[in-house]
Amino acid sequence: MKQELVHVLAGNVFAISDAQGDIEIAPQAPVGLFSFDTRFLSHWVLTVDGERLNALSRDDMTYFETRFFLVPGVASHYVDADVSIIRHRSVHDCFHENITVLNHSARHAEFTVRMEVGSDFADIAEVGNLRQRTVHVDADSARHQLVLRYERERFVREATVSSTAPVEVDDRGMTFRIRVEPEGRWETDLHVSLTIQGEHGQDMRASLASHQHDVRSGMDEDLAGWLNRAPRLVSERDGLEATYQGSLADLAALRYRPLAYTERVPVGGLPWAMAFCGRDSLITCLQTMAFTPELAPATLRMLALLQGGQLDDEHEEEPGKILAQLRYGESAAFGALPNALYYGAADTTPLFVVLLDEYELWSGDADLVRQLRHPARMALDWIDEYGDLTGDGYVRYQRRNERHGVVNQSWKDSDDAIADVRGRQPAFPRATCEVQGYAYDAKRRGARLARTFWDDPAYADRLEREAEALKERFNRDFWLPHREYYALALDPYGEPVDALSSNIGHLLWSGIVPEHRAEAVAEHLVGPRLFNGWGVRTLAAGQRPYNPVGSHLGAVWPSDNALVAAGLRRYRFDAHAARIAAGILDVAQTLGGAVPELIAGYERSTTKYPVQLPSAGRPQSWSSGALLMLLGTLLGLRPTGDDLLVTPALPAGFGRLELLDIPGRWGRADAYASDRSTGTRPR
């Protein structure tokens, strides 16, 4: 049976271990202590008198701390164990573990407690394909300290393990020879500080780090403040309030300060995307606007700071283009991968403008809109100047880094994600349908910003004309009249990729669909080929490439479904939206814990339980954000000037729902709803 993995995380630092708290390298599993894309500990194994420990139970206290309750030996010893061990682990800018040994006998006892310590300083991008590194080790028993250091030219990473109790230190770990009185206890604090050396030998993390041994200091207050600033949910539906609080806590855990940046932005998620990812952060901010709006301005400023300013094929950078990914690992530092600053995404740039406008609608923060006028206009210019690769007016993508560039540069970014009903993949450059919707929305929103805040009505008029021309062109070229849905993409010759996919729901969200076609699109989204009972599949069943366990070929993504449901409500298909929202909320409550990135696309009537996939990360920022967006969609939350509009449409049996103290330009407002509405579409 697959070993359970346990994590603690706090934005810049995360640790993944087995159920006993031990860290040992496992194939393809990102176990270890990581920070800024480097594994600082790859071996962290506790023994007592040479015996490995077994877990009795675990207390996951918060996202940044957990406690393991352990005994030595095999399970048969549990009943009569006269010694037990507690490992209390927490992370902040560092890693901290308190080890307590309890003697339950009436006589004193002597034990040899050993912590084996090691690091390979692997880049997270190469976990599972490891190479040997020369790690320098300095063992100092007098100072109770073990220092592990890796250095390659100016790339220097260091882990320093220190103990509060006397200890024998060697190159492979720390040994404690202890005596515990009858019914007594012994304990030590192990502190692991992490150093990323920059210019002149300074720690680049110094501005982030307090290096306190009590890493709980301030963390509880920070979490409490985060939860208190968010609206309060009151629900008659069993368990929904706890699920809501859990999603907020997961979003708190996934806040991250990039190096040399003072504000926290959302990262993608555990384990592979614990980095600043433009698409994930933008969508998370859009999802959480009514709940945690503070994420948006920090994200917008960070993306503006890193906006493309030159032509660079290696990193796929272009003037005005918005970042896809920022990494700090060794592969990024030496150019083995182009991900130090990577711009290979076609959707981040229009979504930047969409988020800027949406944030102003909710917050009234005109100053930020004026401050980001130049980056926003550069992004709008990119849509036509660099995004239109064939001159037909559509935003397309084709990787320019043939060695390491992302093949599909839209949200469905796996290599096989874009294919027609027969499984044939189109040539490049490709124009996926949802990106055209984002571009249309960006132009319309850019026009509002230009007219209202930038004092440029002529530019606003031009953007509006371009948006309407794009909408007309799109509905001519992407619509498949014999199937009554939009093509997934166009190839470079204008031929449609005729697969039925969840992308059509994003078109409703962007508003590019004319009213007379909206009903056909809506019916497909909740029809049996796309909707499996839990949510909308990424690709409809009955097509050759369909695969219920394929990430973008049939699996169900909460983040995808949140945008689909919001789009359905935009076109007043309230019952359809409620059905999708209810399914995804059922997934979250059935599985418990963090919302997974995706589940299998099997029919709900077949599995009775959401089938999780090994590729699914949890927690993920845009999965946790999806639950908040779905709640906002069910309540029909929308800013209208200085007021908050509430037009609820709850699923049948949902009961009463209250969301109190919703932040915005109005100050704080409340929303109330019940499931008494019929859920029909007004005519």
N, C-alpha and C positions, 0 to 999 in steps of 0.2 A: 504494500500500500504506500502511496506517495506520502512523504513526510510533510506534516503541517509546517508552514512557515509563519513566523511571527514578526511583525514589524513595529518599530517606533519611528516617528519622523517629526521633523520640525523644519520644513522648508529647505534650508541649505544642507541639512544633515539627516540621513536616515540609516537605520540598521535593520537588517533582515537576518533572522536566526532560525534554528529549529525550535521545537516545542519545549526543549529544556533550556533554551537560551544560548546554546552553543553555536558557534560559527565555524563551518568547515566548507571548503570549496566543493561545490556539486556541479555536475555537467549542466550547462545551459541555465542554471539558476543563479540569479544575482544576489547571492547571500554575501553578507559582509557589512562593514561600516563604510558608508560612502559620504563624500561631500564634494560638490562641484565636479562631478563626473569621474572622480578617482576613488578607488577602494583603499581606504586607509588601514583596515583590518580585514584579513582574509582567514585568520585563524584565531579563535577565542574560545577555548575549551576548558571547562572547570571539572576538576576531579577531587575526590576526597579519599585519601588512603589508596590512591591509584585507581579508584573505581569511578566510572562515568555515572552521571546522575539521571534519575528518572523523574518525570513530572507527576505531581499529585494534582495540581490545578494551576490556573493562571488568573491573575486579576489585571485586566486591561483598564487601567485607571483613567487615562486620557490618551489622546493621540501621541503624546510625547513621552509617556511613561507606562511601564508595565511591571508586574511582579510575578516571578516564577517561584512556586512552592515545590521543593524537590527533596528526594531522599536518595542515598547511594544504593547501588546494586539493582537487582531485578525486581519485578513486581511482587514476588513472593515475600520480599522483605517488608513490604508496606505495613502490614498489620502490626509487626513487632519492632518497627524501626525505633531505635533509641537516639537517633540523630536526624535532624532535618536541616535543610538549607533554604534560605530565601535570597533570591537575586532580585534586587530592586533597580531597574534600569530606566534611564531617562536620557534624552538628547535635547540639546539646544544648539549652541554654536560648537558644542563639544559632545563627548560621550561620557556618561557617568554610570557606574554600577556599584551599588552597595551590596556586599556579600555578608550575610549573617548566618552563623553556624549555631544551632540550638542543641544543647545536650539535654535529652529528656530522661536520663537515667539518674539514679540516686548517688552515683559515684562520679568523680572527676574522670575526664576522658581526654586523651591526646590524639590529635589528628594531624595529618599532613595534607594541607589544602594547596592545590596546584592550579595556577592559571597559565595555560599554554597560550603564547601570543605569537602571531606572525602576520606579515603583510606582503602582498605581491605588488601593491600599488598599481593594480590593473586599471585601465580605462574601462568604464562601463560599456563602451561600444564594442569591446573585444572580449567581454565575459563569455566563456564557452569556447573561445579560440585563443587560449592564453599563450603568452610567451614568457620566457624566463627573464627576470630583471635582477640586477645586482643590488641587493638591499644592504645598506650598512647598518649594523646593530651596535649600540653602545649600552652595555649593562652596568648599572651603578647601584650596588646594594646599599652603600652608605647614604645615598640620596633617595633610596626607595624608588628608583626610576629606570625605565627601559625606553630607549629612543630608537625608533626605526626610521631610516631616511633613504629616500631614493632621489638621485640627482642625474639629470641628463642635460648637459649644457646649462641653460638658465631655467630649465624646468625642474623645480625642487619641491618635493612633497615630504612631509615629516609627521609622524605620529609619536607622541610622547605619553607613555603610560606611567602614572605615578600612584603610589599607595600611601594611605595614611597610617598603616601599621608596619612595623618592622618586617622585612622580607628579604629572602635570598633571591637575587636577580641573576639570571644567566641569559645567554643569547636566545633561548627558546621560551622564556617565560619567567614566572615568579612563583616561588615556593614559600608557603607559610607553615611553620611548625608551631602548633598552638596547643594550649591546655585550656580546657573549658571546665569550669567548676560544676558540681551537681546542679541540675536544673538551671544552668547558667547559659551564657551566650558570648560569642566572640564575633566581632565584625571589623570590616575594613571598607574604606571607600577607594575604588579604583577610578581614576580620572584619566581620560584620554583626550589630550588637546591635539588639534589638527592644524598644521601650518602649511599655507600655500605661499611660498617665498617669492617675493617680487623684487623690484629694484633695490639695491643696497642691502639685500638680505632681510628686508622688512616683511612681516606677515601681511599679505594682502587682505586677510580676513580680520585684521586687527580692529578695523572700524565696526565690524559686526560683533566682535567677541568681548564679553566681559570676563571670560575665563573663570567664572565662579565655579567652585566645586559643587555648590548647591544649585544645580541648573533649574530647579523648580522655581527659584526666585524670579518673580516677575511673569513666569509663564502662565500660572493660574490666573493672575490678574489680567493678562493679555487676552486669554481665552474668554474670561468672564466679560470683559469689555466688548469683545467681538460679538458674543451672543446677545448682550444687552442692547447693542446698537441695532441689531436686526429686529424686524417685526416679530411679535409674539403670535404664535399660531394656537388657536383653540379649536378642537375638532371633536365631533361625536364619533368619528371613525376610529376604531380601536387601533392603536399603535402609530397613527399618522403623526402625532406630535413628536414621538420619539424618533421616527424616521426623519422628520424635518430637522430636529436638533442634531441628529447624526450627520446630516448633509452639511449643515452649517459648520459643525466641528471639523469635518473632512476638508472643507474649503479653508478653514483657519490653518489646518496642518499644511496645506499646499501653497501657502503664501511664502514667498521667496525673495530674498534681496540679492540681485546680481552683484558681482564685485564692482566696486566703485560707484554704486548707485544706492541712494538712501531709502527709497521707497520699496514696499513689498508688492510684488506682482504674482499672479497665479502661475504655477508651473503646470505641465501637462498631467503628471501623475506617476504613481508608483507601478512598477519599478523602472521602466525603461525611459520614461519621459519626465524624469525629475530635473527639468531644465526649462528655460524660458522658450516656449514654442508659440510663435505668433498666432497661428490659427486657433489653438486651444485657448490661449489667453483671451483673444478677441471674443470668441463665442461664449466663454465662461462669463465675461463681463456683460455681454448682451443678455445672457440668461438670468443674471443675478441683479439686474439694475434696480428692481423694486425691493431688494433685500440687503445687499451689501454693495452699495454704489461706490464705496471708497476704492474698490479694485480698478474701476475704469480710468480715472485720471492718471493714476500711476502707470497703468499699462499704456495708455495713449502717449504719455510723455516718453516712456522708455522706447516705444516703437518709433516715435518721431526722432529720438536721439540716434537710433541705429538705422534710420531709413537709408536706402541705397542712394549713392551719389556718383557712381561711376559704372562703367561697363567692365565686368570681371567674369569671364567664362567659368573660372574655377569655382567661384562661390555663387554663380548665377545672379550676380548683383547687377542692377540697372537703376538709373536715376529715378527716384520716386518710389521704387519698389519697397514693400514692407517685408520685414524679416520673417523667415520661416522658422529658424532655430538658432539658438546661441548655446555654445558648449565651451567647457574649459578643460577638457581632458587632454592627455598627451597626444592623441591622434589629431586633435584640433590644433594644438600648439605647434606641431611639426608638419602639418599639412597632409598627413596620411588620409584624413577625411576632411572635406571642405566645410565642416560644421562649426568652426570657431564663429563665423558669421555666415549663415547659409540662407539664401533668398529663393530657393526653388519651390515657390508656391504661386499659383495664379489667383488665389482667392483672398489672400491676406490684405492685399492693397485696397480693393473696393470695400472690404469689411472694416478697414481702418476708418474710412469716411462714414460708413454706416454707424459705427460705434460712437464717433465724435458727435454726430447729430443726435443720436439716441440719448447720449449722456446729457446733452444740453436740454433736450425735451424734458427729462426727468429732474435735472438739477437746477436749471436756470443759470449755469456757470458760463456766462458769456465771455468772461476773461479768458478761460481756457480755449474757447473757440477762436478768439482773436490771436492768442499766443501761437496756436497751431495752424494758423491760416496758411503759411507757406508749405509745411508738410502736407496738409490736406490738398492743396492745389497741385503739388507735385504728384500726389497719389492719383488725383483725377487725370492729370496729364498722362501718367503712365498707362492708364487704361487704353488710351488711343494711340500713344506713340510707341510703346514697347509691348503692350499686351496684345495688340492686333498684329499678329505675325504674318497674316496672309492678305491683309488689306480688305477683308470682307466685313469689317466692323465688329468682329467677335473677339473676345479675350481668349487666347489660346496658350497652350504650353508645349514646350519641347525642351528636354534637358540639354544643356550646353556642356555640362561636365559628364562625358560619356563613361568615365570610370566609376564615379561615386554619386552622380546626381540621382535624385528621385525620379522615377519613371513617370508616375502619375502625380501631377502636382496640384491636385484638388483634395478635398477631404477624404475621398476614397483613394488612398495613396498606395495600396498594394499593387504589385506589378500586373496582376491579372484582373483588376477591378473594372476596367472599361472594355466591354465586349458586347457584341450584338446577340440576338436571340439564339443564334447558332454557335456562339462561342468564338466568333472571329474578332480579332482585335484590330482596330482601325490604325491607319498610318498616323504619323505626327506631321505637324502640330495638331493637337486635339482641342476641341472646344466643348467642354462639358456644359450641360444645360444650366445647372444651378449657378455657375460662375457668371453667366450672362444675366441671370436674375440679380445677383449681387451688384454687377456693374450698373444695371438699370437703377437699382435702388440708390447706389452711391451717387449717381448723377442727379437724381431727384433731390436727394438730401443735400448734396453739394450746392444745388441751386438755392435751396432754402437758406443755407448758411451764407452764401454769397449775397443774397438780397437782404437778409436781416442783420448780419453782423459784419460783413466785409465791405459794405457800401459799393457793390459792384453789380448793379442790375443787368448790365449788358452780358456779363459772364453768366449770371443766373439764367437769363433768357436762352443763351447758347446751350447751357447744360440741359435745360428742359426740352429744347428741340432735339438734342442728341438722344435724350432718354426716350422720347416718343418715337423717334426713328428706330432706335434699337428695339423697342417693344414691337413695333410693326414688323420689322425684319425678322425678329425672333419668332413671332407667331406664324410667319409665312414659312420659315425654313425648318423649324424644329417640330411643328405639329404634324402628327401622323393621322390624317383624317380617317383612314380605314380602321385604325385601332383606338382612336380617341384618347390618345395621351401624347406627351412630348417625348421626343427621342432623348436618350441618355446623353448623346454627344453628336457632333458633326465631325467627319474626317476632313482632311485639308482640301478635299474637292467638293465639299458641301453635301456629301452623302450622309444621311442620318444613320447613327448607330441605334438600332430600333429596339433595344432592350427596355423592358418596363422596370423601373427602379424607384426607390424612395426619393430620389432627387427631385421628382416632380412636386413633392410636398414643399421643398425649399422655394420653388417658383411661386407658390401661393404666399409664402412668408415674405418674399421680396415684392410681391404685387405686380409682377409682369404678366400674369394670366388675365385675359379679359373675362368679364363676368359671364359671357355666354359659354365659355369653356370650363369654368370652375367646377361645375357640378360633375362633369365627366371625370375630371381629375380627382375630385373628392371621392367618388364612388370607387375608383381604382384603389385609392389609398386604404380604404376599409374593406375592400373586396377580399375574397379568400386567397387570391394569389399573393397579395402583399401582406395582408394582416393575418398574423398567426394566432391571435388571441392574447398574446403578451404585448405585441407591438407591431410596427410596420417593418417588414424585412427590407434589407438593403437592395435585394434583387428578388423579383417575383418568381414564385415557383412555376414549373412548367417550361422554363427556358433551359437550353442546354448547359449554360455555365452555372445554373443554380446549384448551390451547395449550402445546406443549412448550417454547416460548421465553417463556412468560408467567411472571413471577416467582412468582406464587401460583396459577397456573392450570395447572401441569404441570411446572414446573422442579423440580429436586432440590436441596435444601438440606442440607448436612452437619449444621448445628445441629439441624434438624428430625429428621433421621435418628438422631442421637445419643439424643434423648429417646425416639424410637420403639423403638430397640433396647433401651434401659434398661427401657422398659415391658414389652417382650416377655420379657425375663429375669425381671422381677418376677413374671410369671405362668408362669414355667418353660418358655417356648417357646424353648429354648436354640438349637436349630438355626435357627429363624427369625431370631433376633437375630444369630447368627454370620454368616448370609448377608448381612444388611444391613451389618454392620460390615465384612465383607470387601469389599463393593462400594465403600463410602466410602473405605476405606483404599487400594483400587486407584485411585480417583480421585486421591487425594493423591499417591500414588507415581508414577502415570502422568504427571500434569501437572508434578510437581516444584515446588519453591518454596512460597510461601505457599498455603494452602488457600483456594480461591475461596469467596465467599459462596454461590454457587449455580452449577449447570450446567444445560444444557438437558435436557429430559425424554425425548429420543429414545431408542429402544431401543438397548441396548448392542450387540446383534447387528447393528444397522444402521450405527452410527457407528464402532465399534471404538475410539473415542477420546472422552474426555469433551469435549463441546462447550461452550466457555466463552461467556458472554454479556456484552455490553458493560456491562450494568447491574451486574455482579458486582464488588464491591470485594474487594481483597486487599492486605494481610492484613486479616482480620476477627477480632475477639476470639472470637466464638462459633463461628466455623468452626475456628480453631486449637484452641479448647477442646473442640470436638466430637471431634477425634481422641483427645484424652486420655480423654474420657468413654467412647468406644468401647473403648479399651484396658481401662479399668476395668470395663466391662460384660463384656468377654470373660473377664476374670479373675474376675468375680463378686465384686468388692470391696465389703464392707459392714461398717460398725462394729456390733459387738454388745457393748454394755457397754464394758469396757476392753480388748476384744480386737478384732482385725480378722479377719473371716470371709472366706475365699477359696474360691470354688466355680467353678473355671474351666470354660469350654465354648468351645474354640477351633474355628475353621473347619478343615475337612479340608485337609491340606497346609500348615498354618501352622507346623508344627514346634514347637520348644521356645521358651517365652517366660518371662523372668524380670523382675520389677520389684522392685528392691531399695531398701530404706530408705524405705518409704512412711510419711510423717509422720502422726501422730494422737495421741490421748490415751494410746495405748500406748507412745509414744516413737517408735521406728522398727520397721517390720516388713517382711518379704520375702514375695513371692508368686511361686509357680512353677506353670507349666502346660505341657502339651503337647497335641497334637491327637489323642491316642489315644482320647479319649472319643467315644462314639457320637453325642452331640448330640441324643438323644431326650428327650422330656419324661417325667419320672417320673410314674407313675400312683398 
